[in-house]
């Protein structure tokens, strides 16, 4: 992550929750509220995710536990879980940044329609930083097929 990317995150209220190394518990150093999290490896934003507590009642802590479980049982085929497993095999570490929006700000409305701030923030950060481990940050199959058909 460039220093301007880190500056952008910190200015928006993200805090460095801790460093995750393979085999360590990560859920203990993240908040027990819904919010947005960012995985940073060697200074580069690799993944943006969220715990959407407004509907699913998921917290950042429970979301981090799901990553822990996928590491211990090795059954997940999600690209982010596989990337984390690969990184931990080579003793890599992940910096975890989190943001917990004020509860009064999490559900805002536009012309009477609900807007989930956590979901919108996650999507906006993925579009801005295009993290390598986010499937949504990569070209879709249809975009790839369309591009190839014109080459």
C-alpha positions as CSV (number, residue, x, y, z in Angstrom):
1,X,0.0,0.0,0.0
2,X,1.4,3.3,-0.8
3,X,1.7,5.9,2.0
4,X,-1.2,7.8,0.3
5,X,-3.4,4.7,0.5
6,X,-2.6,4.2,4.2
7,X,-3.1,8.0,4.8
8,X,-6.5,7.7,3.1
9,X,-7.6,4.8,5.3
10,X,-6.4,6.4,8.5
11,X,-7.9,9.8,7.6
12,X,-11.3,7.9,7.1
13,X,-11.0,6.5,10.6
14,X,-9.4,3.1,10.0
15,X,-7.2,1.9,12.8
16,X,-4.5,-0.8,12.7
17,X,-6.0,-3.6,14.8
18,X,-2.9,-5.8,14.7
19,X,-0.8,-8.2,12.8
20,X,-1.9,-11.8,11.9
21,X,0.7,-14.5,11.5
22,X,-0.1,-18.0,10.6
23,X,-1.4,-20.1,13.5
24,X,-2.2,-17.1,15.6
25,X,-5.7,-16.1,16.8
26,X,-6.8,-12.9,15.1
27,X,-10.3,-12.4,16.4
28,X,-9.1,-11.2,19.8
29,X,-7.7,-7.9,18.5
30,X,-10.6,-6.7,16.4
31,X,-13.8,-5.0,17.5
32,X,-16.9,-6.9,18.4
33,X,-19.1,-4.7,16.2
34,X,-20.0,-4.8,12.5
35,X,-17.6,-2.8,10.2
36,X,-15.1,-2.9,7.4
37,X,-11.7,-4.5,7.5
38,X,-8.6,-4.3,5.2
39,X,-5.8,-6.9,4.9
40,X,-2.4,-5.4,4.1
41,X,0.6,-7.4,3.1
42,X,4.0,-5.8,2.7
43,X,2.4,-2.4,2.5
44,X,-0.1,-3.3,-0.2
45,X,-3.9,-3.6,0.3
46,X,-4.7,-7.2,-0.6
47,X,-8.3,-7.6,0.6
48,X,-11.3,-5.5,1.7
49,X,-14.1,-7.1,3.5
50,X,-16.9,-6.3,5.9
51,X,-19.1,-7.8,8.5
52,X,-22.6,-6.6,7.7
53,X,-24.1,-6.6,11.2
54,X,-27.3,-4.8,10.1
55,X,-28.9,-7.8,8.6
56,X,-26.6,-10.8,9.3
57,X,-25.7,-9.8,12.8
58,X,-22.1,-10.5,12.0
59,X,-19.3,-8.7,13.9
60,X,-15.7,-8.1,12.8
61,X,-14.6,-10.5,15.5
62,X,-16.9,-13.3,14.2
63,X,-15.8,-12.6,10.7
64,X,-12.1,-13.0,11.7
65,X,-13.0,-16.3,13.4
66,X,-14.3,-17.6,10.1
67,X,-10.8,-16.9,8.6
68,X,-9.3,-18.7,11.5
69,X,-11.5,-21.8,11.0
70,X,-10.7,-21.9,7.3
71,X,-7.0,-22.0,8.2
72,X,-7.4,-24.7,10.7
73,X,-9.6,-27.1,8.7
74,X,-8.3,-26.3,5.2
75,X,-11.6,-27.0,3.6
76,X,-12.4,-23.5,2.1
77,X,-11.9,-22.9,-1.6
78,X,-12.6,-19.2,-1.4
79,X,-9.7,-17.3,-3.2
80,X,-9.0,-15.1,-0.1
81,X,-8.8,-18.2,2.2
82,X,-6.4,-19.9,-0.3
83,X,-4.3,-16.7,-0.6
84,X,-4.0,-16.4,3.2
85,X,-3.0,-20.1,3.5
86,X,-0.3,-19.6,0.9
87,X,1.0,-16.5,2.6
88,X,1.1,-18.2,6.0
89,X,3.0,-21.2,4.5
90,X,5.9,-18.9,3.8
91,X,5.7,-17.2,7.3
92,X,4.1,-14.1,5.9
93,X,2.1,-11.7,8.0
94,X,-1.1,-9.6,7.4
95,X,-1.7,-6.2,8.9
96,X,-5.4,-5.9,9.8
97,X,-7.0,-2.4,9.7
98,X,-10.6,-2.0,10.8
99,X,-13.3,0.7,10.8
100,X,-16.5,0.6,12.9
101,X,-18.8,3.3,11.8
102,X,-21.0,5.0,14.4
103,X,-24.1,3.0,14.8
104,X,-26.3,6.0,14.0
105,X,-24.4,6.3,10.6
106,X,-24.6,2.7,9.6
107,X,-28.1,2.9,8.2
108,X,-28.7,6.0,6.3
109,X,-31.5,6.8,3.9
110,X,-31.7,8.4,0.4
111,X,-35.2,9.5,-0.5
112,X,-36.6,7.2,2.1
113,X,-34.6,4.1,0.8
114,X,-32.1,2.4,3.2
115,X,-28.4,2.5,2.4
116,X,-26.1,0.3,4.3
117,X,-22.9,2.3,5.0
118,X,-20.7,-0.7,5.7
119,X,-21.6,-2.4,2.4
120,X,-21.2,0.8,0.4
121,X,-17.9,1.6,2.0
122,X,-16.6,-2.0,1.3
123,X,-17.7,-1.7,-2.4
124,X,-16.2,1.8,-2.7
125,X,-12.8,0.7,-1.3
126,X,-12.7,-2.3,-3.6
127,X,-13.3,-0.1,-6.6
128,X,-10.7,2.4,-5.4
129,X,-7.9,0.1,-4.5
130,X,-8.7,-3.0,-6.6
131,X,-7.3,-5.5,-4.1
132,X,-5.7,-8.6,-5.5
133,X,-7.6,-11.1,-3.2
134,X,-11.0,-9.6,-3.9
135,X,-12.8,-11.5,-6.6
136,X,-14.9,-8.4,-7.2
137,X,-11.7,-6.5,-7.7
138,X,-10.8,-8.6,-10.7
139,X,-12.3,-8.5,-14.2
140,X,-15.4,-10.8,-14.4
141,X,-15.5,-13.7,-16.8
142,X,-17.8,-11.8,-19.2
143,X,-15.4,-8.8,-19.2
144,X,-12.5,-11.2,-20.0
145,X,-14.4,-13.0,-22.7
146,X,-15.5,-9.7,-24.3
147,X,-12.0,-8.3,-24.2
148,X,-10.6,-11.4,-25.9
149,X,-13.2,-11.4,-28.6
150,X,-12.0,-8.0,-29.8
151,X,-8.3,-8.8,-29.8
